[in-house]
Amino acid sequence: MKTMKKSLFALMLGTAVVLTAGCSVANKQETLGQYVDGTAVTAEIKAKLLNDPQTSALNINVKTMDGGVVQLSGFVKTETAKQQAGDVALSVKGVTRVINDVIVSP
């Protein structure tokens, strides 16, 4: 009898896990792997911006979304710095598109 209860509990638990995982995919939520990949891309872009003499990583925000799309926002002093920030982001492996919402504010 105890074995049957344990088996039924394991079956119910497994079903709940499968249904929960299915719901997160259906709602287009990020998986753990996608989140980690996005975080790694964001970190690499920030590091490259920090090392680039034309850009200021402190004033540029980076957000990595599904499909390798990166959004840049914040402020820079020149149009050249804005363009360079976009080029730096696009140079990172895994980035497919850059939405450059950086504002030029002298």
C-alpha positions as a Python dict, from the first residue, in 0.01 Angstrom:
ca = {
    (1, 'M'): (0, 0, 0),
    (2, 'K'): (282, 245, 86),
    (3, 'T'): (452, 169, -246),
    (4, 'M'): (133, 249, -433),
    (5, 'K'): (96, 583, -249),
    (6, 'K'): (459, 673, -323),
    (7, 'S'): (415, 583, -690),
    (8, 'L'): (96, 790, -715),
    (9, 'F'): (267, 1085, -542),
    (10, 'A'): (566, 1061, -780),
    (11, 'L'): (332, 1050, -1080),
    (12, 'M'): (140, 1355, -958),
    (13, 'L'): (462, 1545, -886),
    (14, 'G'): (603, 1460, -1229),
    (15, 'T'): (281, 1572, -1397),
    (16, 'A'): (289, 1902, -1209),
    (17, 'V'): (650, 1965, -1316),
    (18, 'V'): (572, 1893, -1681),
    (19, 'L'): (264, 2117, -1679),
    (20, 'T'): (452, 2400, -1509),
    (21, 'A'): (739, 2379, -1758),
    (22, 'G'): (490, 2377, -2045),
    (23, 'C'): (318, 2688, -1913),
    (24, 'S'): (643, 2885, -1892),
    (25, 'V'): (724, 2801, -2255),
    (26, 'A'): (370, 2885, -2363),
    (27, 'N'): (393, 3224, -2192),
    (28, 'K'): (728, 3288, -2368),
    (29, 'Q'): (913, 3325, -2040),
    (30, 'E'): (1288, 3280, -2042),
    (31, 'T'): (1431, 2946, -1947),
    (32, 'L'): (1723, 2937, -1706),
    (33, 'G'): (1961, 2876, -1996),
    (34, 'Q'): (1827, 3175, -2190),
    (35, 'Y'): (1857, 3395, -1882),
    (36, 'V'): (2217, 3290, -1825),
    (37, 'D'): (2303, 3341, -2193),
    (38, 'G'): (2144, 3687, -2189),
    (39, 'T'): (2331, 3780, -1873),
    (40, 'A'): (2661, 3666, -2026),
    (41, 'V'): (2598, 3869, -2341),
    (42, 'T'): (2508, 4176, -2135),
    (43, 'A'): (2822, 4139, -1923),
    (44, 'E'): (3045, 4101, -2229),
    (45, 'I'): (2896, 4411, -2393),
    (46, 'K'): (2941, 4615, -2073),
    (47, 'A'): (3304, 4500, -2047),
    (48, 'K'): (3373, 4595, -2409),
    (49, 'L'): (3205, 4934, -2361),
    (50, 'L'): (3418, 4991, -2052),
    (51, 'N'): (3737, 4915, -2245),
    (52, 'D'): (3642, 5130, -2544),
    (53, 'P'): (3786, 5483, -2519),
    (54, 'Q'): (3494, 5636, -2715),
    (55, 'T'): (3214, 5498, -2499),
    (56, 'S'): (3118, 5531, -2135),
    (57, 'A'): (2985, 5205, -1993),
    (58, 'L'): (2870, 5390, -1682),
    (59, 'N'): (2620, 5595, -1883),
    (60, 'I'): (2497, 5318, -2115),
    (61, 'N'): (2246, 5056, -2004),
    (62, 'V'): (2238, 4718, -2179),
    (63, 'K'): (1942, 4480, -2189),
    (64, 'T'): (1960, 4147, -2372),
    (65, 'M'): (1631, 3998, -2488),
    (66, 'D'): (1519, 3680, -2663),
    (67, 'G'): (1682, 3593, -2992),
    (68, 'G'): (2001, 3789, -2926),
    (69, 'V'): (1834, 4128, -2949),
    (70, 'V'): (2014, 4391, -2741),
    (71, 'Q'): (1872, 4727, -2636),
    (72, 'L'): (2106, 5011, -2547),
    (73, 'S'): (1985, 5316, -2355),
    (74, 'G'): (2142, 5601, -2166),
    (75, 'F'): (2339, 5911, -2261),
    (76, 'V'): (2657, 5988, -2454),
    (77, 'K'): (2820, 6314, -2558),
    (78, 'T'): (2855, 6256, -2933),
    (79, 'E'): (2684, 6080, -3222),
    (80, 'T'): (3013, 5895, -3280),
    (81, 'A'): (3000, 5751, -2927),
    (82, 'K'): (2640, 5639, -2985),
    (83, 'Q'): (2734, 5467, -3310),
    (84, 'Q'): (3041, 5308, -3149),
    (85, 'A'): (2829, 5169, -2864),
    (86, 'G'): (2600, 5004, -3119),
    (87, 'D'): (2897, 4864, -3311),
    (88, 'V'): (3052, 4727, -2991),
    (89, 'A'): (2726, 4555, -2895),
    (90, 'L'): (2684, 4406, -3242),
    (91, 'S'): (3039, 4267, -3230),
    (92, 'V'): (2954, 4034, -2939),
    (93, 'K'): (2887, 3670, -3028),
    (94, 'G'): (2517, 3586, -3000),
    (95, 'V'): (2392, 3938, -3072),
    (96, 'T'): (2162, 3939, -3374),
    (97, 'R'): (2025, 4293, -3359),
    (98, 'V'): (2088, 4613, -3164),
    (99, 'I'): (1818, 4863, -3072),
    (100, 'N'): (2022, 5176, -3006),
    (101, 'D'): (1807, 5405, -2788),
    (102, 'V'): (2110, 5596, -2658),
    (103, 'I'): (2053, 5972, -2647),
    (104, 'V'): (2320, 6221, -2753),
    (105, 'S'): (2337, 6492, -2488),
    (106, 'P'): (2643, 6721, -2504),
}
